[in-house]
Amino acid sequence: MRNNNQTVIRNLSKRSFLANKSRNIFALIAIVLTTVLITAVFTIGISLSDGMQQMLIHSYGRSTEVDFQYLTEDEAQRVAEHPLIKEYGLSRLITITTEGVFRQVQGEIHTADENFAEFTFSKPTTGRLPEAENEIALTSWILDAMNLPREPGQVVHLDFEVDGTPYSMDFTVCGFWDSDLNLQPYGILYISDTLADKLLNGVNPAQTRLGAGYYGVTKLTANIDGKLSELEENMDTILRDTGIDAEAAGVLFNDAYNTTSSDGGLIAAMALIIAIILVSGYLLIYNIFYISVMRDVRFYGLLKTVGATGRQLGRVVNFQALLLCAVGIPVGLLLGYLLGTLLIPVLLGFLSIDYMPAPPNPWIFLLGAGLALVTVLISCHGPAKKAGRVSPVEAVRYTGLAAASAKKTKRGSGGAKISRMAWSNIFRSRKKASLVIASLSLGLILFNAVYTLVGSFDVNKFLQGHINGDFLIADTDYFSFARPYTPSNTLNKDLLSDVKELDGVQEVAKVYYANGFAPIEGNIKDGLVNLQRNKILAEKPSLTEQEVEEIIEKTDFSAYGNFINAQVYGFDSYWLDKLEENMVEGTFDREKFLSGNYVLLGFDGEGMVRVGDTVTLSLDDKNGEKRSYEVMGKVDYSALNSLGAHFISMPGFSVYLPSSEFESLANPDIMSATVIADESAVDRLQTEIGLLLADNPKVDFRSRADYIAEMKNDNQQFALIGFTLCVVILLIGILNFVNTTMTNIFSRKQELAMLQSVGMTAQQGKKMLILESIYYMAMALLVFVTAGYGVSYFAVNTVTQGSAAYTYQFSFAPLVICFPILLLLACVLPIQVYKSISKDSVVQRLRENE
C-alpha cells in the first residue's frame, strides 16, 4: 500500500511539474541568472588574483621565493647543499656601470647559469647565454639605446670598473630578451664565467661586501621546500645551519608570494558582490516557489489525502527545484564563465595589469555550482516547509486571501473605490509584497550607486594632478611613474624657443630640477636624530629613554656622507601664483622670492627645516658651490605633484627656488615645460608640437586631451563592469515583479470574474490591477529615494574622499531613467495578462477550479 502511495505521489508530482510551465520558466531564468553572476564574479576574481600575482612576480624580477643577494662563493655552496633548498640558480655580480647609455638607468654586469636566467625572466629568447670570453647577453632595450639592430652578432662597447680597475671592452651579442623597463628600471648584461674569473682575479668578494662595493658577490635565488606559511621558519633554519648572517647576505623574500593584504581586499570585494547576488537570487527564487506553493495548495492537500507526509511534500518541492538546477546551473556556468572572460581584460586594463590568458580554473565551476545550488535549496526551504504543513481541510478552504480581522472592516458611504481596493490587495500577502519591493529596490540602489560613482568623475580635479596647461613637454622617462626622475638635460632652451614661436602659444613655463645636498647640521641633524630615535623605538619599543639615547650617541651619521638629500625645483615666474595659493605656512613675498635669497619648503617628513631657518645647498655636486637661503614659507607639496619629480627623497626634503637660480648653473636640467595656448589653437598645436619633436626621440609630450581620454577610458571600463552587474540584478528584480504580477492575476481569475458578475467593468478591473502594479513600483521607488540615496551618498562619498579624480556628485538621473521604464512596465503588464484571462467568459471563469 505504501509503495502504491509513493507511486501516486511521484506521478502526481511529475504531472504538477510539467503543468507548471510558467513557474518553471521563471525559476529556470532565475537560476541561470544567479549562476551566471556568481560564476562571472569568481572568474574575474580568481583571474584577477592570478594576474596581480603574476604582475607582482614580474615586478620583483623573479619567480622564486627568496634571494641571497651578497654571498661569498663558499657561502653560496653551503646554502645550495642545504636539504631545504628545493631548486636554485646562481649569478655573480661583476660590477655596475653608469657610463654611456647607462647614464640614466644603470647597467648591472653579471654571470648567470640557466636556472638563474630562467627564474629571473632573463633567459635569452633569441640566442643563448654567453660561453666565449667576448660574448654577452643583454636586455633588448640596451640595443635600442645604442641604436643597434636586435640581432645576434652586434658589437657592444662597454666602459666600467671593477674594484677600482677601469676597463673598456667590446663584446659580441650572443643573445637577448625583452624586459619591461618600468618593472625593472635597470639594464641586465650577462658575461661568461671565463671573463668573470679574469676580471675578479685578486678581488675578495667578502671585503668588497664590507665596503658596499659588492664586486664578485654571488647571488643565489631559490625555492624553499615546504609550505609558503613556513617560509620564514625554514629560512631561519637554513641560516642557522649554514652559519650565514641574514643582513650581510642580503636575504630578500619575494613579496609577490605574500599577497595576504591584496588578496584580502579582493576577497572582501568578491564576498560583498556575491552576497548581493545571492540575496537578489534568493529573493527571486524564494518568491517564485512561494507563489507556486500557494497556487498549488489544493494539489498538496490532495497528496496529503493519499497518504503523503509533510517531509515527502517538502521533497516534492526540492525535487522540482533540483530538476531545474540540473538544467539551469550548467547553462549558467557556461554563460557566466564566458561573461567573466569578456570582462577580465577590461578590468585588468583598468587596473593597468597585463592580461595573461590561463586555462579554466576548476574552482570557478565548483564554487559557482555549489553556491548556486545552495542558494536554490535555501530559497526553496521555506516554501517546502509551507507545502509540508498544508492540511487537506485547509487546502480545500484555501482561497489565496488572508483572513481579515474585524478591525479591518471598512465602512463608508461612497462605496468601494478602485484605488483603495488596489491598495488593500497588495497587502493581502505582506511577505510577497515585501519580497518584490526588496528585490526591485536592491537593483535600483545598486544602479544608483554605480551611476553616481561614474558621474562623479571630476575632470579638473584629475588634471590638476597631471597637467597645469594645455601641453606638457618632458624627457620620455619623466612620463614613467615606475621610477624616480633622474636629471637628463634632454630639454634645451632652443627647442623650447621653437615651441614658443608656434602660432597660438601664449607661454612656455619651465620647471628646473636638481639633486641638492645640505650639510647635516642644526635642525637637519636634529631631524635625523629623531628619525633614528623613532626607528629604534619601532624595532624595540621596550627600551628606556636612556637606552635609546645611548644607542643614538653611538650612531655614525657619516653613513649619509655628512650631507642630506634635497630635491630642488626651479620655477618660472608663471608658477608664482600657484606657489602663493598653496602656501600653508609663512607669507609669500614675490620680490623677495625672485631675489634668489629665499626658498619655499615642500616635503619635510622629519621636520628638519623650519620657516625662518637658513638652508645651505649645493646643486648636483656635494663639493660644488654652496649657497645659503632663508626659508620664506612652506607649500603644500602634494598640490604641486604635477610639477614634481614623481618621488620623494627620504630622509630628505624638497625646496622651491626661482628659475633664475638655475639659469646661472653651467648645465641646468629643465625637467618639464608646460605650454599654455589659445583655446582655438589647441588642436592644431597638437600636430605641430608632435612634428617639432619628431626628430628628438628622447623628448615626449602629453596634452590635456590625452589625459582626459585616458581617464575617461578607465571610467568607461569601470562603468561597463558596474552597469553589467547592476543591470542583471535589476533584471532579477523586474523578473520578480513580473512573476508576482502574472501569478497574482492568474490565481485571482475567479475573484475577478466574481467582481465582474456584481458590476465591476473590465475597465475598472484593468485599472485596479494597474494601480496595484503602480503601488508596487511607487513603494520600491520610495525605498530607492530614501534609503537608496542615503546608501549611495555614504558608499560613493567614502570611495571618492581623497580621490585624485572623483568628487561626489548627487544626481537625479537614475530616478529619471528608471521611473518611466518601471511605470511603463507597471501599466502594460497587467493589461496584457488581464486580456489573456478575459478570453474566457465570466461564467466559465466562475466555474473553473483553481
Salt bridges, closest charged atoms under 4 A:
ASP67 OD1 - ARG62 NE 3.25
ASP67 OD2 - LYS219 NZ 3.69
ASP74 OD2 - ARG78 NH1 2.42
GLU75 OE1 - ARG209 NH1 3.00
GLU108 OE1 - HIS110 NE2 3.08
GLU114 OE1 - LYS123 NZ 3.65
GLU118 OE1 - LYS123 NZ 3.47
GLU131 OE1 - ARG128 NH1 3.94
GLU133 OE1 - LYS198 NZ 2.77
GLU135 OE2 - ARG128 NH2 2.81
ASP144 OD2 - ARG150 NH2 2.53
ASP159 OD1 - HIS157 NE2 3.21
ASP170 OD1 - HIS157 ND1 2.69
ASP178 OD1 - ARG150 NH1 3.00
ASP193 OD1 - ARG92 NH2 3.13
ASP197 OD1 - ARG92 NH1 3.09
ASP241 OD2 - HIS82 NE2 2.84
ASP477 OD1 - ARG483 NH2 2.80
ASP503 OD2 - ARG684 NH2 3.79
GLU549 OE2 - ARG533 NH2 2.81
ASP572 OD2 - LYS510 NZ 3.01
ASP577 OD1 - ARG590 NH2 1.99
GLU580 OE1 - ARG590 NH2 3.40
GLU625 OE1 - ARG627 NH2 3.75
GLU661 OE1 - ARG627 NH1 3.17
GLU688 OE2 - ARG684 NH1 3.20
ASP700 OD2 - ARG702 NH1 2.67
GLU751 OE1 - ARG428 NH2 2.65
GLU751 OE1 - ARG748 NE 3.62
GLU772 OE1 - ARG748 NH1 3.02
GLU848 OE2 - LYS749 NZ 3.13
